């Protein structure tokens, strides 16, 4: 980026646009990367952003449109004619073109596809649009370089040059048979260092990872991360090569999944956007707030049932926030670790071993915290029976929260519910109630009130 995206720069740019200097502004941006231009457009008023887009050349404009935030893209596309949308689609790879068309009304989508001059490309985009969201089929692009195993290296190089004209980035050369069944991949190094008369069948690598069109997008991301792949071939159920997924598509999946998990951990079961109405945002936020509300009522009931004991020994009240907070914190820690392991497929098959480990960790952490509490409390001057009650309750609560925080995401995962929801209000609220119940129960056993 040759410019610094400061508030003063944005204001200056908008003033220049208002003063009719749009051609000079665009000339300044013409050599910038599409992602940098998109970042700038997101800081401008929508009508100013639209004016800049109108003056960018077709290829840069299409790439910039793909880079901008979805909300801004939707606003910009409102003013595009079908012919302008066709121009955008013509300047994008099939996967990006499908993403753009997928955001448009059904009637517009059909008309654009029907009017495209490149009918083969239109068919490919239509097929991509037919795949379910968040699958490999919806992520893949059909542009790729493939060669047949029966070809010589010389024939292979000639064909690669022809095919590469339609591919923006060549990450891999795939080897297929006469029916387009994927057989493997060809190393560019071997291609350059092998005799031109050598058949491809003698030098390609048949140990290749691939996915089918119905493979979950998150699984694709995990596989590419595990095997350090820059691209992943996509086949049908018979093994016919259909397309490829590149690293930039996977980064988008990882980012979206992280945002989704963050929302779930915050008690938001759906994505909240700035354009959403008050009713929509309220509907999304309210369910877990009600969980917290009823959890608070349950906590109040536990405290109310022990009112006489609290009156007899008011010092118990001082440690109630500590007990509840420790239970909630430990539960969230345990559940977050399990959720991450489940997400990365690193959890393993031995659930009992994980439970045993969390139980041990909870015991050790609980004992250390209890010893610190007892020591500090003794220095401050609390009674020994109170400190003993609180310390034992603390150990018990930490152990329970560790197990509970582990079991909840495991159970949700078994039920095919996103376990990320376990790291939010559910674990915290549940632990608050149970922690105080444990606290008062141990107090009754030890002090006998």
C-alpha positions in Angstrom: 0.0 0.0 0.0 1.6 3.3 -1.1 -0.7 5.3 1.0 -1.4 5.4 4.8 -5.1 4.8 5.6 -5.5 7.6 8.1 -8.6 9.6 8.9 -7.1 12.7 7.3 -6.3 10.8 4.1 -9.8 9.4 3.8 -11.3 12.9 4.3 -8.9 14.4 1.7 -9.9 11.7 -0.7 -13.6 12.3 -0.2 -13.1 16.0 -0.7 -11.3 15.4 -4.0 -14.1 13.1 -5.2 -16.7 15.8 -4.2 -14.6 18.4 -6.2 -14.8 16.3 -9.4 -11.2 14.9 -9.2 -12.4 11.3 -9.5 -10.1 10.5 -12.5 -7.0 11.7 -10.5 -8.1 9.6 -7.5 -8.5 6.5 -9.5 -5.2 7.0 -11.3 -3.6 7.1 -7.9 -5.2 3.8 -7.0 -4.9 2.0 -10.3 -1.6 0.4 -9.4 -2.6 -0.7 -5.9 -3.5 -4.2 -4.9 -7.2 -5.0 -5.0 -7.2 -5.8 -1.2 -5.7 -2.4 -0.4 -8.3 -0.6 -2.5 -11.1 -2.6 -0.9 -9.8 -1.6 2.6 -9.9 2.0 1.5 -13.4 1.7 0.0 -14.7 0.3 3.3 -13.7 3.6 5.0 -15.5 5.8 2.4 -19.2 6.8 2.1 -21.0 4.2 -0.1 -21.7 6.6 -2.9 -18.0 7.6 -3.0 -16.9 4.0 -3.1 -19.4 3.3 -5.9 -17.9 6.2 -7.9 -14.4 4.8 -7.6 -15.6 1.4 -8.6 -17.2 2.9 -11.8 -13.8 4.2 -12.9 -11.6 1.2 -12.1 -10.7 -1.0 -15.1 -12.8 -4.2 -15.4 -10.3 -6.7 -14.1 -9.2 -4.6 -11.1 -12.8 -3.6 -10.3 -13.9 -7.3 -10.3 -11.0 -8.3 -8.0 -11.7 -5.3 -5.7 -15.4 -6.2 -5.5 -14.4 -9.7 -4.3 -12.2 -8.2 -1.6 -14.6 -5.7 0.0 -16.8 -6.5 3.0 -20.0 -8.4 2.1 -22.3 -5.6 3.3 -20.5 -3.0 1.1 -20.5 -5.5 -1.8 -24.3 -5.9 -1.5 -24.7 -2.1 -1.5 -22.5 -1.7 -4.6 -24.2 -4.5 -6.5 -27.6 -2.9 -6.1 -26.6 -0.3 -8.7 -25.0 -2.7 -11.1 -26.9 -3.6 -14.3 -26.9 -7.2 -15.5 -24.4 -6.3 -18.2 -22.0 -4.9 -15.5 -22.4 -8.0 -13.4 -21.6 -10.2 -16.5 -18.4 -8.1 -16.9 -17.5 -8.8 -13.3 -18.1 -12.5 -13.6 -16.1 -12.7 -16.9 -13.0 -11.2 -15.0 -13.1 -13.7 -12.1 -12.2 -17.3 -11.5 -15.2 -19.6 -11.5 -15.3 -20.0 -7.6 -15.3 -16.2 -7.1 -17.8 -15.7 -9.8 -20.1 -18.2 -8.1 -19.7 -16.4 -4.8 -20.7 -13.1 -6.4 -23.8 -14.6 -8.2 -24.7 -16.6 -5.0 -25.4 -13.2 -3.3 -27.8 -12.0 -6.0 -31.5 -12.6 -6.4 -32.5 -15.8 -8.2 -33.9 -14.0 -11.2 -30.7 -11.8 -11.7 -28.5 -14.9 -11.3 -30.4 -16.8 -14.0 -30.4 -13.9 -16.4 -26.6 -13.3 -16.0 -25.8 -16.9 -16.6 -28.1 -17.1 -19.6 -26.6 -14.1 -21.2 -22.9 -15.0 -20.7 -21.0 -15.3 -24.0 -18.8 -18.1 -22.6 -21.5 -20.8 -22.3 -19.0 -23.4 -21.0 -17.9 -21.0 -18.2 -21.6 -20.3 -17.4 -22.3 -24.1 -17.1 -19.3 -24.5 -14.7 -20.5 -21.6 -12.5 -24.0 -23.0 -12.5 -22.7 -26.4 -11.3 -20.7 -24.6 -8.5 -23.8 -22.8 -7.4 -25.6 -26.1 -7.1 -23.3 -27.4 -4.4 -24.3 -27.1 -0.8 -22.8 -24.3 1.2 -19.7 -25.0 3.3 -18.7 -28.0 1.2 -15.6 -28.6 -1.0 -17.9 -28.2 -4.1 -18.9 -24.7 -3.1 -15.3 -23.7 -2.5 -13.6 -25.2 -5.6 -12.7 -23.4 -8.8 -12.8 -25.3 -12.1 -9.7 -23.6 -13.5 -6.7 -25.9 -13.2 -3.8 -27.5 -15.1 -4.1 -31.2 -15.9 -2.1 -33.6 -18.1 -2.6 -37.2 -19.2 -0.4 -40.0 -18.0 0.3 -41.2 -21.5 1.8 -37.9 -22.6 5.5 -37.2 -22.9 7.1 -34.4 -20.9 7.4 -32.3 -24.1 3.7 -32.7 -24.9 2.9 -32.1 -21.3 4.8 -28.7 -21.3 3.0 -27.6 -24.5 -0.4 -28.4 -23.0 0.4 -26.7 -19.7 1.3 -23.5 -21.5 -2.1 -23.5 -23.2 -4.1 -24.3 -20.1 -2.2 -21.9 -17.8 -3.6 -18.9 -19.8 -6.9 -19.5 -18.0 -5.4 -20.1 -14.5 -4.3 -17.1 -12.4 -2.0 -19.1 -10.1 -0.6 -22.6 -10.9 -0.1 -24.4 -7.6 -0.1 -28.0 -9.0 -0.2 -30.0 -12.2 -2.7 -32.9 -11.9 -2.3 -36.2 -13.8 -5.5 -37.9 -15.1 -6.3 -40.8 -17.4 -8.4 -40.6 -20.6 -11.6 -40.4 -18.5 -10.3 -37.5 -16.4 -9.9 -39.8 -13.3 -7.4 -38.3 -11.0 -4.2 -40.4 -10.7 -1.8 -38.0 -9.0 0.3 -34.8 -9.3 3.3 -33.9 -11.3 6.2 -32.1 -9.7 7.4 -29.0 -11.6 11.0 -29.9 -10.6 10.8 -33.3 -12.2 9.2 -31.7 -15.2 12.2 -29.4 -15.6 14.9 -32.0 -14.9 13.5 -35.0 -16.9 14.1 -35.8 -20.5 11.4 -34.4 -22.8 10.7 -37.8 -24.2 10.0 -39.4 -20.8 6.3 -40.4 -20.3 4.4 -38.6 -17.5 3.4 -42.0 -16.2 7.0 -42.6 -15.1 7.5 -39.4 -13.1 4.2 -38.4 -11.5 3.4 -38.9 -7.8 0.4 -41.1 -7.2 0.3 -40.4 -3.4 -2.0 -37.4 -3.6 -4.6 -36.2 -1.2 -8.0 -35.3 -2.6 -11.6 -34.6 -1.4 -15.0 -35.0 -3.0 -17.5 -32.3 -3.7 -19.5 -33.1 -0.5 -16.5 -33.0 1.9 -17.1 -30.5 4.7 -15.2 -27.2 4.1 -13.8 -27.3 7.6 -12.4 -30.8 6.9 -10.8 -29.5 3.8 -9.1 -26.8 5.8 -7.8 -29.3 8.3 -6.4 -31.6 5.6 -4.6 -28.8 3.8 -3.2 -27.5 7.1 -2.1 -31.0 8.1 -0.3 -31.8 4.9 0.9 -28.3 4.1 -0.9 -28.1 0.8 -1.3 -25.0 -1.3 -4.1 -26.6 -3.3 -6.4 -29.6 -3.0 -8.0 -31.4 -5.9 -11.7 -32.1 -5.8 -13.3 -35.1 -7.5 -16.7 -36.7 -7.8 -17.5 -40.0 -6.2 -15.9 -41.9 -9.1 -12.6 -40.0 -8.8 -13.1 -37.7 -11.8 -11.2 -34.5 -11.4 -13.6 -31.5 -11.2 -11.7 -28.7 -9.7 -9.3 -27.5 -7.1 -9.4 -25.5 -3.8 -6.5 -23.1 -3.1 -5.1 -21.7 0.1 -6.9 -18.4 -0.1 -10.2 -20.2 0.0 -9.2 -22.2 3.0 -8.1 -19.0 4.9 -11.6 -17.7 4.4 -13.0 -20.9 5.8 -10.7 -20.8 8.9 -11.6 -17.1 9.5 -15.3 -17.7 9.2 -15.1 -20.7 11.5 -13.1 -18.7 14.1 -15.7 -15.9 14.0 -18.5 -18.5 14.3 -16.8 -20.1 17.4 -16.2 -16.7 18.9 -19.9 -15.9 18.5 -20.9 -19.2 20.0 -18.6 -18.7 22.9 -20.2 -15.3 23.5 -23.7 -16.9 23.4 -24.5 -15.8 19.9 -25.8 -18.8 17.9 -26.0 -16.8 14.6 -23.8 -14.1 13.0 -24.7 -10.5 13.9 -24.1 -7.9 11.2 -24.3 -4.1 11.4 -27.2 -4.0 8.9 -29.4 -6.3 11.0 -32.5 -4.8 12.6 -33.1 -4.4 16.3 -35.6 -7.3 16.2 -33.0 -9.6 14.5 -30.2 -8.7 16.8 -32.5 -9.1 19.9 -33.7 -12.5 18.6 -30.1 -13.7 18.2 -28.9 -12.4 21.6 -31.9 -13.1 23.8 -31.8 -17.0 24.1 -28.5 -17.2 26.0 -29.4 -14.1 28.0 -32.5 -16.0 29.2 -30.3 -19.0 30.0 -28.2 -16.6 32.2 -31.3 -15.2 33.7 -32.7 -18.6 34.7 -29.3 -19.6 35.9 -29.2 -16.5 38.1 -32.6 -17.3 39.5 -31.4 -20.8 40.3 -28.4 -19.3 42.0 -30.7 -17.0 44.0 -32.7 -20.1 45.0 -29.6 -21.9 46.3 -28.6 -18.8 48.3 -32.2 -18.4 49.6 -32.3 -22.0 50.8 -29.2 -21.3 52.8 -30.3 -17.9 54.2 -30.4 -19.1 57.8 -26.9 -20.5 57.5 -25.6 -17.3 56.0 -27.3 -15.3 58.9 -25.6 -17.6 61.4 -22.2 -17.2 59.7 -22.1 -14.0 57.6 -18.5 -14.5 56.7 -19.6 -17.2 54.2 -21.0 -14.5 52.0 -17.5 -13.0 51.5 -16.3 -16.0 49.5 -19.4 -16.7 47.4 -18.1 -14.6 44.4 -14.7 -16.3 44.6 -16.3 -19.8 44.5 -18.6 -19.0 41.6 -15.9 -17.2 39.6 -13.4 -20.0 40.1 -15.9 -22.6 38.9 -16.9 -20.5 35.9 -13.2 -19.8 34.9 -12.1 -23.4 35.2 -15.1 -24.7 33.3 -14.5 -22.3 30.4 -10.8 -23.2 30.3 -11.5 -26.9 30.2 -14.2 -26.6 27.6 -12.1 -24.2 25.4 -9.3 -26.8 25.3 -11.6 -29.6 24.4 -13.4 -27.5 21.7 -10.1 -26.6 20.2 -8.9 -30.2 20.2 -12.2 -31.4 18.6 -12.0 -28.6 16.0 -8.4 -29.6 15.0 -9.1 -33.3 15.2 -6.4 -33.7 17.8 -8.6 -34.9 20.6 -8.0 -38.6 20.0 -10.3 -41.5 20.6 -9.7 -42.1 24.3 -12.2 -39.9 26.1 -11.6 -41.6 29.4 -7.9 -40.6 29.2 -8.9 -36.9 28.6 -11.3 -37.0 31.5 -8.7 -38.5 33.8 -6.2 -35.9 32.8 -8.7 -33.0 33.4 -9.6 -34.5 36.7 -5.9 -34.6 37.7 -5.3 -31.1 36.5 -8.4 -29.9 38.4 -7.2 -31.6 41.6 -3.7 -30.1 41.3 -4.9 -26.6 40.5 -7.6 -26.8 43.2 -5.1 -27.8 45.9 -2.6 -25.1 44.9 -5.4 -22.4 44.9 -6.8 -23.7 48.2 -3.4 -23.6 49.9 -2.9 -20.0 48.7 -6.4 -19.1 49.9 -5.9 -20.7 53.3 -2.5 -19.0 53.8 -3.6 -15.5 52.7 -6.9 -15.9 54.7 -4.9 -16.8 57.8 -2.7 -13.8 57.5 -5.8 -11.5 57.0 -7.4 -13.1 60.1 -10.3 -15.2 59.0 -11.4 -18.0 61.3 -9.9 -21.5 60.6 -13.2 -23.2 60.2 -14.3 -20.7 57.6 -11.0 -21.1 55.7 -11.1 -24.8 55.9 -14.7 -24.9 54.5 -13.9 -22.5 51.6 -10.6 -24.3 50.8 -12.2 -27.8 50.6 -15.2 -26.3 48.6 -12.7 -24.6 46.3 -10.9 -27.9 45.5 -14.2 -29.7 44.9 -15.6 -26.9 42.7 -12.4 -26.8 40.6 -12.5 -30.5 40.1 -16.2 -30.5 39.2 -15.8 -27.6 36.8 -12.8 -29.3 35.1 -14.9 -32.5 34.4 -18.0 -30.6 33.5 -16.2 -28.3 31.1 -14.8 -31.5 29.4 -17.9 -33.5 29.3 -20.3 -30.8 27.9 -18.4 -30.2 24.6 -17.8 -34.0 24.2 -21.6 -34.6 24.7 -22.5 -31.8 22.3 -20.1 -33.2 19.7 -21.7 -36.7 20.0 -25.1 -35.0 19.4 -23.8 -33.3 16.3 -24.1 -29.8 17.9 -21.2 -27.4 17.6 -19.2 -27.9 20.8 -18.1 -24.2 20.7 -21.4 -23.3 22.4 -20.1 -25.1 25.5 -17.5 -22.4 26.1 -20.1 -19.7 26.5 -22.9 -18.9 29.0 -24.0 -22.5 29.4 -20.9 -23.7 31.2 -20.4 -20.5 33.2 -24.1 -20.3 34.3 -24.2 -24.0 35.2 -21.0 -23.8 37.2 -22.2 -20.8 39.1 -25.3 -22.7 40.4 -23.5 -26.0 41.1 -20.5 -24.3 42.7 -22.6 -22.5 45.3 -24.5 -25.6 46.0 -21.3 -27.5 46.6 -20.0 -24.6 48.8 -23.0 -24.6 51.1 -23.2 -28.4 51.2 -19.6 -28.6 52.4 -20.2 -25.8 54.8 -23.1 -27.8 56.3 -21.0 -30.9 56.6 -17.9 -29.3 58.2 -19.4 -26.5 60.3 -22.7 -28.2 61.0 -24.9 -25.1 60.7 
